[in-house]
Amino acid sequence: MSNPAPLEEKVSPQKSSRSAAGDCWSCRLLSGGGLIAAGIYVFAQVHRRNLGKPPTVSAVLQMMFATGLSAWGIVLIANPVGKITSK
């Protein structure tokens, strides 16, 4: 018996240069909204725990993490990478 020739994989150059959620608006909106919601939740929990007390280093770091989560969600929704053109 002879082995059949392997099938060639067709790789689209557009798919390889973009992220998995790059083409799907609903995917970007859902995952970006989830990241924003997670950032708001973390920030609210830290703020509620430290209400009326001076902030500690741990609280500040957690608030920075929450801000980073929310910023990541905004960037994912805005998709600035897809809008960049190189010359």
Secondary structure, 3 states (H helix, E strand, C coil): CCCCCCCCCCCCHHHHHCCCCCCCHHHHHHHHHHHHHHHHHHHHHHHHHCCCCCCCHHHHHHHHHHHHHHHHHHHHHHCHHHHCCCC
